[in-house]
Amino acid sequence: MMTLYEITKKYGEGQGEEMMWKTVKIVSDAIESSMNEHTKVRLMRKVYATMSDGHYTEELAKADIAGMYYTDVNGNVHKAPYWDDETLKSVYDAHKDEIPEYNLWDFAVTMNMLASDNWCMLKKWFPGYDENEMTGKVLEMSIAWLNDEDWPTKTKIWDYLSAR
């Protein structure tokens, strides 16, 4: 018995774009109907990364950021986003030359992820810092994290969050 790929290649080749899209729809519906949500999201992220440049769009960034949070020492939950779009754009514009391979939305996800994962530790290390100074620390961490020289691609934040 041939695989789906072999059938598609043998009978679809030369049939035109419309036929290929019909085939993709059939396969997509069949695959997605048998997947749990986590597996479906992972597959969609892989397909997106293959068909694009592996960097965040606004829509995908906001979806990932919406799931980030941390719990402070008093048990209060703080949900992302921790900065509004205008603030992040301003900070990104001021520092984009330091992270030239990454776009605004890669940066926004990185800032929120690192704040979510490290805010409590940073508050312990820098107890007298105000919000602006704390943002400065998260900014420094974000630039360093994105410029990690031993990461094999310039799509680190996309790769990192797609591995979940």
N, C-alpha and C positions, 0 to 999 in steps of 0.2 A: 504494500500500500504506500502511495506517495504521501509525503508530508504536505501541509498547507502551503509551505513555501514552494515546493516542487510543482504542485498543481497550479499555483498562481503564476509561476514563471512559465510553465509549459503552455497554459491556455490563456494567460492574460497578456503575455508579451505581444505587442503590436496591436492590442485591442483599444488603445487610447486611454486618455486620462479618466474619462467618465467611468469606464469599466473598472479601472483600478480603484477609484473612490468607492464604487459600489462594493467591491471586494473588501476594502478596508473597513467599511461600515459593518458588513456581515461579521467579519472577524472580530472587530472591536466590540460589537454587541455581545457576541458569544463569550468572549474572554471576560468582559466586565461583569456579565451576569453571574459568573461563577467565582468572582473574587470578593474577598472581604475589603473593607474600605482602606485599610492600611496598605494592602498589597496593590490595590488599584491606584492609590496616590503615588506609590513608589514607581509603578510602571509608567504613569503619566509623566512623572518627573524625568524618567530616563528617556522617554520619547521626546519630551520637550528639549532636553539637553542635546539629544542627537540632532534634532532638526533646527536648533538655534545655536547660539554661542555659549550657552551654559551660564548666562548671567540673568539676574533678576529683572523682571518687569515690575511695574507698580502693583499690578494686581497680585502677582505671586508673592511679592515682598510683604504686602499688607496681610495676606493670608497667613504667612509664616509668623510674622510679628504678632498677630492677634493671639497666637497660642503661647506666647512667652509671658512668664511671670516669676516673681520671687516672693518669698515670705520673710519679713523682717524679724528681728529678735523679739518683737512683741506679739508675733503671730499674725500680723497684718499682711494680707496679700496685696501685692502691687503688680498690676497687669500692664503689659506693654500695649501701645507704644508709650515710651517714656518721654519722647519729644515729638512736637508736631512737625508736619512736612516742611513748613517754612523754615523752622530752626535747623532741621537736618540739612536742607538744601543750602542754607547759608554756610553752615560748618563744612559741608562737602565742597562747596565752591571755593572756600578758603584753603582747603587742603587737598584738592583733587590731584594736584601735581605730585603729591607724595604717594598716591595710589593710582597711577595712570591706567592700570589694567582693569580697574573696577568702576562701575557706574554708580549713580546716586542710590539706586535701590539695593545694590550689593552693600554699599556703605550703611544704609539705613538698617538693613537686617543685621549686619555685623555689630553696629552700635547697640542696638536693642538686645541682641543675644548676649553680648559681653556684659552689658549692664544687668541683665536678668541673671546671668550666671555668677557675677562677681560683686554686685553692689554691696552686699552685707560684708564681705571681706574688705572691700575698699573703705567702708565706713569704720571698720575696726582699725585698719592701718592709718586712716586719716580722719580721726574723730572730729576734728575742728573744721573740716572743710564744708563749705556751703555747696548748694546745688551746682553752681557754675564751676567751682573747682572740681567737684566730682565728675561733672561732664567732661572737663579737661582730661581727667585721668582715663575715663572710658575712651575718649578720643585717641589719646596716646596708645592705649592698648589696641584699639581697632586698627590703627595705622600699622603698628608692629605686627599684629596678627595677620592682616592681609598681605604684608610684605614678607611673610615667612619664607625664607629662601630655600628651605628643603621641601616645601610643598611642590608636587610635580606639575601643577597647572596654575594658571591665573584665574581659576574659577573656584577658589578655595571655599568661599562661603556657600556657594551653590552645592559643591561636592559634599561639604561637611553636613549640611542640613538634609541633603538627599540620602545620606547613609543611615538615617534613623529608621 
